[in-house]
Amino acid sequence: MCHALCTLNASNHCRPRSRDSTVATGQPCRRSAIAGGSLCNGISMRAILVHGMGRTPLSMLLLAARLRGRGLRPVLFGYSATFETFAGCAERLRRFIDRKAEQSPFIVVGHSLGTVLLRAVYPRLRRAPEACFFLAPPAQACRAARTLAPNRVFRLAMGEMGQLLANPDFMAALPVPSCKTRIYAGTAGPVGRWSPFGGEPNDGILRVKETSIPGISLTTVRKLHTFIMNATAIANDIAEISAGRPRMPDP
């Protein structure tokens, strides 16, 4: 099942990137905070938003509106886990990002499966994003995916992509971005004696520890998996980091 990722990358390692991305002018990106937004070489920052599995771009509209209000220029990418292969969808995403960000600096924001797609295409982008923001990312073959993968209805509804989320080798082979990256994990899921998560913090789908990627800052928010993108704190954080005013990482 790792064939889907192998067809995208000849290697499991990301190409080295410099800290300062280069825009179309070939000059290092210089940010300026303007009215709470972000400018790079006088060009406003583009934000590429990728929704999660079983959702549509509509699920990212509130976040898009908040980012637009903070000076970024959001654009939404849509896909269907039911009818697309992972490799085909990832290639379409790569072309989409290269086209939309051809003349401007950009960031990428993914939710759930959207983060997996973004990690897969990262080494193949024409230019690196200024930053990556991963909302409730499955960073390993999580327990929920492994439990659901054998289910016939799940296989039909979520196709190859749903199966890949349960594949430990595939998930372990995903590239890790070398640009500034932050993870947001939800903690509004049930805990306690009768919870399938026991006492572990979770978002109702993923345990917080299943979203963690070594070396990447992780911030928790009191939201469920399905609605984590609607947290105002996340929109604020993305805007601040994009404008060059990052908050201090959580301990």
Secondary structure as GFF3:
##gff-version 3
##sequence-region A 1 251
A	DSSP	alpha_helix	3	6	.	.	.	ID=ss1
A	DSSP	beta_strand	31	32	.	.	.	ID=ss2
A	DSSP	beta_strand	39	40	.	.	.	ID=ss3
A	DSSP	beta_strand	43	44	.	.	.	ID=ss4
A	DSSP	beta_strand	46	50	.	.	.	ID=ss5
A	DSSP	three_ten_helix	57	60	.	.	.	ID=ss6
A	DSSP	alpha_helix	61	69	.	.	.	ID=ss7
A	DSSP	beta_strand	73	77	.	.	.	ID=ss8
A	DSSP	alpha_helix	86	100	.	.	.	ID=ss9
A	DSSP	beta_strand	106	111	.	.	.	ID=ss10
A	DSSP	alpha_helix	113	121	.	.	.	ID=ss11
A	DSSP	three_ten_helix	122	124	.	.	.	ID=ss12
A	DSSP	beta_strand	131	135	.	.	.	ID=ss13
A	DSSP	alpha_helix	143	148	.	.	.	ID=ss14
A	DSSP	alpha_helix	152	164	.	.	.	ID=ss15
A	DSSP	alpha_helix	168	172	.	.	.	ID=ss16
A	DSSP	beta_strand	180	186	.	.	.	ID=ss17
A	DSSP	three_ten_helix	208	211	.	.	.	ID=ss18
A	DSSP	beta_strand	217	221	.	.	.	ID=ss19
A	DSSP	three_ten_helix	225	230	.	.	.	ID=ss20
A	DSSP	alpha_helix	232	242	.	.	.	ID=ss21
###
